[in-house]
Amino acid sequence: MLLFLLLSSLFIIPACGQEKAAAPGSGNEEQEIPVLAEEPIVEEPPILYKAPLTGLPVEEPVTRRPLAVMINNAPAARPQSGLGQADIIYEVLAEGGVTRLIAIYQSGDETTRIGPVRSIRPYMIDLGESYHGVLVHAGASNDAFAILQQQRKEDLDEITNAGAYFWRDKSRKAPHNLYTNIEKLLEGTVKRGFAAEDENVPTYPYREEDDPGEGTPAGQVEVKFQLNNYRVMYEYDAASKLYKRFINDSPHNDLDTGSQLTAANVVIMGADHKVLDEVGRLSVDLEMGGEAVIFQRGSMIRGQWIRKSGDIIRFVKDNVEIPFYPGITYVNVVPNEPGFDSRFTVQ
């Protein structure tokens, strides 16, 4: 039995040795499995700062004092320049059914051309100052001029005190051809002895980008101020998550960039308007509060607007402030008469 086992082992050992010595390419050699290097995980840098009036990320704190610029919105003044660089834009009625834009600039490019610039009214002073803004205009109504002079408002008026910081574009007809930019206005602010920095500019609460939002579906809204040739429409674009602005059924574009104006948030608020004289000058009550609708991400939220002394206009629902999405906000101030809901149509 022992002899049998010894003979068997002689046959087994050579067989194992032959398997290990197999020629290359025989298919029996061990294959090396390549080790794939793991791709490094690139983390997005944290957002350290946000612009106060847009909520958009910025590389350093924005402490520049806002500029509240009165922008002409007459048909002859369109398309305007620089509205796409504003942080917040109010559209309000002036006399005769025309509307004017109050563009609040704080975080935009200093060299962007802005205009055409036009005159100011008392309630426009109120709106601009609520953001601690230097008031930028070309002339004023009698009541507004009295307020500016008697209350020593901090303003840059092309006609009376700051002509050097504006220019006329000869390709357009006066009075629809007056322009400026942030760089010049900041220069004028310093020259006039006004504060150029302000760390206490009022701000809003902002939603996170992935916040689903709230409200009822509303992909389009048309706003009716007074005259037919000032019809404004905002149409939601799901791809960009922004509302595109139209005026009289045509895209409202920027003159210099050619881009259509857009907004992350669109607000319509009702206020009491009163005609003061035969010219049609108005008083607009921006204190008492009232109804408001807010359009965000293709939805409409019904709420109210409120105003506390020394503060900006805020928008609430069930006594809680409605957050904005980061980006530009348009606020459309419409008359309450004949009824707030008659001033807009939602689709």
C-alpha atoms as one frame of an Amber mdcrd trajectory, in Angstrom:
protein
   0.000   0.000   0.000   2.874   2.374   0.844   4.559   1.589  -2.470   1.335
   2.458  -4.294   1.095   5.884  -2.648   4.724   6.716  -3.477   4.227   5.856
  -7.138   1.037   7.979  -7.281   2.831  11.042  -5.936   5.437  10.824  -8.695
   2.713  11.281 -11.304   0.966  14.170  -9.458   4.008  16.404  -8.899   5.137
  16.697 -12.556   1.601  17.470 -13.621   1.444  20.406 -11.223   4.800  21.657
 -12.380   3.754  21.562 -16.029   0.655  23.682 -15.229   2.752  26.400 -13.651
   5.188  26.473 -16.546   2.574  26.929 -19.223   3.793  28.954 -22.160   2.731
  32.562 -22.489  -0.461  32.995 -24.471  -1.723  29.536 -23.610  -4.682  31.059
 -21.813  -3.700  29.603 -18.477  -1.618  32.509 -17.139  -3.049  34.817 -14.496
  -4.433  38.088 -15.912  -3.676  41.346 -14.128  -6.857  43.322 -13.428  -6.223
  47.047 -13.919  -7.107  49.174 -10.933  -9.150  52.247 -11.933  -8.201  55.412
 -10.119 -11.115  57.040  -8.356 -12.062  60.432  -9.706 -11.580  63.104  -7.081
 -14.774  64.550  -5.677 -14.856  68.251  -6.443 -16.838  70.073  -3.821 -18.577
  73.292  -4.719 -17.138  76.188  -2.769 -19.526  77.361  -0.077 -21.504  80.509
  -0.728 -20.020  82.966   1.696 -21.910  86.090   0.683 -25.189  87.010  -0.976
 -26.191  90.284  -2.595 -28.731  91.932  -0.260 -31.293  92.840  -2.945 -31.061
  89.739  -5.167 -29.899  86.916  -2.904 -27.422  85.872  -5.597 -23.961  84.621
  -4.554 -21.143  87.162  -4.648 -17.431  86.847  -3.932 -17.334  89.555  -1.282
 -19.867  91.501   0.787 -21.904  94.054  -1.178 -21.892  97.260   0.837 -22.186
  99.740  -2.012 -24.977 102.205  -1.458 -27.920 101.581  -3.828 -28.756 103.962
  -6.656 -32.439 104.528  -7.456 -32.639 105.569 -11.107 -35.799 106.922 -12.777
 -36.043 105.189 -16.167 -38.156 106.499 -19.025 -40.718 103.977 -20.280 -42.397
 105.993 -23.044 -42.600 104.152 -26.382 -39.924 106.485 -27.823 -37.574 105.502
 -24.982 -37.791 101.776 -25.619 -35.816  99.633 -25.652 -33.957 100.875 -22.607
 -30.414 100.130 -21.480 -29.222  98.529 -18.263 -32.478  97.190 -16.819 -31.066
  93.673 -16.871 -28.353  94.769 -14.431 -30.750  96.189 -11.837 -31.434  94.339
  -8.592 -35.080  95.410  -8.238 -37.361  97.287 -10.634 -40.627  99.025  -9.753
 -43.082 100.000 -12.464 -45.488 102.772 -11.440 -47.901 105.135 -13.120 -46.928
 108.714 -13.843 -49.407 111.279 -15.158 -51.358 110.661 -18.349 -51.453 106.899
 -17.987 -47.767 106.406 -18.854 -45.589 104.278 -16.588 -42.110 104.909 -15.250
 -39.521 102.470 -13.960 -37.566 102.916 -10.736 -34.504 100.694 -11.093 -32.561
  99.964  -7.904 -28.872  99.223  -8.553 -26.492  97.867  -5.950 -24.623  94.798
  -7.207 -24.463  95.389 -10.981 -21.573  96.120 -13.331 -20.282  99.662 -12.870
 -19.834 100.292 -16.606 -23.278  99.214 -17.771 -25.106 102.014 -19.600 -28.366
 103.006 -17.889 -31.228 104.965 -19.391 -32.945 106.894 -20.733 -33.210 108.766
 -17.409 -36.304 110.871 -16.660 -37.931 112.981 -13.940 -39.039 112.030 -10.448
 -42.298 112.155  -8.462 -42.917 112.193  -4.665 -43.821 108.484  -4.432 -40.750
 107.632  -6.512 -38.652 109.494  -3.946 -40.288 107.336  -1.282 -39.526 104.083
  -3.099 -35.906 104.971  -3.832 -35.191 106.150  -0.306 -36.715 103.020   1.239
 -33.641 101.157  -0.084 -31.336 103.918   1.238 -30.726 104.862  -2.371 -29.228
 107.986  -3.879 -32.004 109.351  -6.110 -31.027 109.668  -9.771 -33.242 111.696
 -12.125 -33.544 114.501 -14.676 -35.940 117.077 -13.296 -38.976 116.640 -11.085
 -42.626 117.545 -10.689 -43.229 120.703  -8.646 -44.164 118.695  -5.550 -41.171
 116.385  -5.909 -38.785 119.302  -6.452 -40.079 120.972  -3.277 -39.475 117.771
  -1.300 -35.957 117.398  -2.700 -35.062 120.987  -1.837 -36.807 121.485   1.481
 -35.852 118.108   2.939 -32.321 118.193   1.498 -32.635 114.820  -0.179 -29.502
 113.137  -1.470 -30.061 113.150  -5.214 -28.201 113.435  -8.499 -30.257 115.594
 -10.852 -28.951 116.063 -14.377 -30.687 119.441 -14.580 -29.775 121.125 -11.281
 -26.749 119.553  -9.611 -25.108 116.645 -11.428 -25.052 117.250 -15.184 -21.433
 116.102 -15.473 -22.427 112.529 -14.608 -24.841 112.077 -17.513 -24.574 112.238
 -21.297 -26.857 112.536 -24.320 -26.954 109.903 -27.048 -27.202 111.725 -30.371
 -28.707 108.683 -32.065 -31.966 109.240 -30.156 -34.172 112.297 -29.784 -34.435
 114.298 -26.567 -35.817 113.868 -23.966 -35.489 110.129 -24.569 -31.703 110.055
 -24.890 -30.192 110.792 -21.464 -27.842 108.121 -20.107 -25.472 107.433 -17.245
 -23.752 104.468 -15.598 -22.971 103.280 -12.086 -19.339 104.352 -12.317 -20.290
 107.965 -13.067 -23.062 107.981 -10.484 -20.707 106.719  -7.776 -18.288 109.460
  -8.748 -21.097 111.998  -8.432 -22.159 110.522  -5.096 -18.689 111.106  -3.643
 -18.375 114.548  -5.252 -21.665 115.662  -3.669 -20.530 114.446  -0.262 -23.033
 111.593   0.030 -22.164 108.281   1.673 -21.062 105.754  -0.963 -21.228 102.740
   1.368 -24.141 101.384   3.402 -23.997  98.135   5.364 -27.595  98.427   6.580
 -29.521  98.203   3.313 -32.785  96.308   4.000 -32.950  92.867   2.460 -35.422
  90.025   1.880 -35.618  86.371   2.869 -34.631  84.080  -0.023 -35.515  80.529
  -0.942 -32.960  77.851  -1.739 -32.688  77.062  -5.449 -34.190  73.585  -4.957
 -37.147  74.889  -2.949 -40.281  73.647  -4.772 -42.152  76.823  -3.849 -45.887
  77.129  -3.412 -49.052  78.536  -4.979 -51.353  77.732  -7.874 -50.135  77.192
 -11.468 -49.627  80.450 -13.375 -47.463  80.313 -16.460 -48.384  83.765 -17.740
 -49.750  87.021 -16.377 -50.725  90.246 -18.130 -50.660  93.495 -16.139 -52.997
  96.372 -16.966 -51.876  99.755 -15.651 -54.066 102.146 -17.646 -53.217 102.736
 -21.318 -53.230  99.926 -23.856 -49.746 100.727 -25.147 -48.331 100.012 -21.689
 -49.589  96.438 -21.466 -47.003  94.245 -19.766 -46.865  90.459 -19.796 -44.627
  88.003 -17.983 -44.323  84.468 -19.346 -42.691  81.693 -17.360 -39.825  79.802
 -18.989 -39.351  76.458 -17.236 -35.878  75.911 -18.704 -34.417  79.056 -17.137
 -36.894  79.195 -14.217 -37.416  82.865 -15.047 -40.275  85.033 -16.272 -39.707
  86.692 -19.645 -41.024  90.235 -19.902 -43.109  91.455 -22.845 -44.572  94.872
 -23.602 -47.438  95.267 -26.057 -47.079  91.583 -27.048 -43.421  92.008 -28.051
 -40.352  90.923 -26.085 -39.053  93.740 -23.887 -35.364  93.690 -24.766 -32.274
  95.540 -23.627 -31.052  98.000 -26.274 -27.359  97.236 -25.806 -27.330  93.492
 -25.211 -30.391  92.561 -27.267 -31.413  90.152 -24.491 -34.995  89.888 -23.315
 -35.592  91.180 -19.792 -36.330  88.473 -17.241 -37.248  88.197 -13.571 -37.004
  85.509 -10.916 -39.912  87.085  -9.039 -42.838  89.146 -10.324 -45.073  91.034
  -7.900 -48.311  92.893  -8.567 -49.514  95.085  -5.719 -52.585  97.282  -5.492
 -52.367 100.822  -4.108 -54.772 103.744  -3.874 -54.088 106.339  -6.587 -55.453
 109.882  -6.507 -55.352 112.447  -9.326 -54.069 115.767  -7.993 -54.476 118.257
 -10.865 -55.581 118.840 -14.434 -52.239 117.563 -15.713 -53.009 114.202 -14.136
 -50.255 114.152 -11.516 -50.833 111.464  -8.916 -50.425 110.636  -5.296 -49.873
 106.938  -4.631 -50.395 105.526  -1.160 -47.425 103.271  -0.388 -48.062 103.098
   3.348 -51.427 101.525   4.157 -50.823  98.054   2.668 -53.135  96.031   0.469
 -53.517  93.048  -1.818 -50.639  91.508  -3.706 -49.886  88.492  -5.879 -46.412
  87.011  -6.273 -45.337  84.896  -9.249 -42.478  82.438  -8.818 -41.439  79.290
 -10.670 -44.679  79.131 -12.645 -46.966  79.547  -9.636 -48.978  82.397  -8.120
 -49.189  83.159  -4.407 -51.959  85.406  -3.102 -50.890  87.587  -0.224 -50.670
  91.157   0.994 -48.136  93.953   1.006 -47.262  95.736   4.214 -45.058  98.681
   5.100 -43.538  99.558   8.445 -42.036 102.948   9.144 -38.513 103.233   7.778
 -38.702  99.911   5.921 -39.161  98.652   2.379 -42.466  97.245   1.136 -42.734
  93.594   2.120 -44.995  90.785   0.937 -46.655  88.390   3.354 -49.068  85.489
   3.467 -50.768  84.602   6.754 -48.522  87.205   8.426 -45.347  85.420   7.289
 -43.051  87.095   4.764 -42.950  85.330   1.385 -39.358  84.503   0.413 -38.083
  85.449  -3.030 -36.005  83.245  -5.296 -32.520  84.648  -5.913 -32.483  87.004
  -8.895 -34.106  90.166 -10.220 -37.538  91.153  -8.916 -40.125  93.263 -10.761
 -42.786  94.993  -8.664 -45.788  96.344 -10.583 -47.776  98.951  -8.632 -51.330
  99.130 -10.029 -54.394 101.177  -8.971 -56.903  99.457  -6.716 -59.791 100.874
  -8.737 -62.033  99.524 -10.187 -60.825  96.391  -8.420 -57.416  94.825  -7.799
 -58.183  91.615  -9.689 -59.245  93.590 -12.753 -55.646  94.782 -13.139 -54.170
  91.449 -14.151 -55.082  88.326 -16.095 -53.509  84.951 -15.323 -53.199  81.990
 -17.665
